[in-house]
Amino acid sequence: MTVSPRMILNIWTKIKYIRIIFRCLWYVIYIYPTYFYYTITKKKTPYDKRYAKTKKTLTKLSRLLDIEYHVTGYDKLDPNERYYFAPNHQSFFDSLSMIILSEGRHLRCVAKKEARKMPVAGKIIYSIDSLFLDRKDLRQSVKIMREAGNILSGGEQDVLIFPEGTRSKNANHEMNEFKSGALKPAFYAKKGIVPVCFYGTPDILDPKVFKKKYHVQVCFLDVVPYEEAEKLGTQELAVVLKEKIQEKYNELKNNKF
């Protein structure tokens, strides 16, 4: 029997996923009752406790998946200020990674409503009071954006959104256009916007990539103050943010680990 490249790839894919299941399934089973409980009785557990538990859970999961983070720029953020984080989007690990890296902060995520249906990840992000957006319902979308602005104005929590609206799915992981409407909560709250560049998260579950360590680079770029954002307006700002992140992305490509 002739062994074709496609057959080899299929075998390789199965090996990778079997390895992931072998290493992580026990932990997922272990944490699932906690997040099922949070789902049905969320208000009985204080938000701070749920967030701390989630951060600890995801940190453990990242270790089981052999993820190693290389973070720059986070230390430049004012710990007493609340921000609107706007990263590029390559994988559902992007939002989970932001929670892991949110030292000293509580992030409220704005996600598409379909994310809530994900078996484990959906329950995890729901447990930390994420906001779920129905992109087909304009009225509901506006309401969610207003709510995100109110949260940011409250001064207790930061807000995370992916301005692309969905993961980049082309082979080169080139960014989609940033949607200007996704930036409105920062304008409502008059808060600074932090562009964030992710590089490496697609490799984690990519069947063609098998590594001892999955190096994920995360760069927190300079804050765009509200005053500067206001001068640009949401449409021009969306272009500027994408250009800033794309430039950094191209730079991170060249790093070797």
C-alpha positions, 0 to 999 in steps of 0.5 A: 500500500502506498502511503500518501502525504495526506495519509501521513497528515491524517495520522499526524493530526490524530497523534496531536489531538490524542496527545492533547486529550490525554494531557488535558481531558482529566483536567477538563473533567475536573473543572467542568462541575465548577463552571457548570455550577457558575453557569446556573448559580453565577450570582451566588459566587462573587465576581472577583472569586470567579475571575480569580478561579478562571485565571488560575484554571486557564493558567494551568490549562496553558501549561498542560498545552505547553504554551509559553508566553512572551509578553512585552509592553504590559508593564507600561500600563497604568495599574490605576487606569481602566483600558479598552483592549483591542487585539488582533484575532487568530484563535479562541486562545486569544481571549483566554490568553488575555485573561491569563495575562491580565495581572491586576485587572478584571477583563470583561470580554465582548464576544459573539453569541456563538462563543457561549455555545462552546462546550467548555470555553463558552462556560468559562467566559460566561462565568466571568460575566462576558457580554455576548453580541448578536451580530445579526441584531443591530439593536442588541449590538448597540445595547451591548456596546453601550453596556461595555461603555458603562462597564468601562466608565465604572472604573472597576473593570477593563473591557476586551473586544476583537475589532476584526469581529471574527478570527482571521482564517486565511492560511497566512493569518492576515488580519481582517478589517477592523470594524469601527463600531467595535471601538465605540465603547471606548468613546462612550467611556472616554477611555484609552485604547490599547492595541494588542498584537498576538502571534503564535496562538493558531499553532496550538491546535494546528494539526500541521504544527507539532512543537515541544513548546508553543511560543505565543508572543503578546505585545501591548502597544502604546495606549491611544489616549481618548483625546487622540482617538476622538480627533481621529474618529472611529473609522480612521482609528480602526485603520490606524489600530490595524496598521499598528498591530500589523506592523508589530505582527510582521516584526514578531514573525522574525523572532526565533525561539 
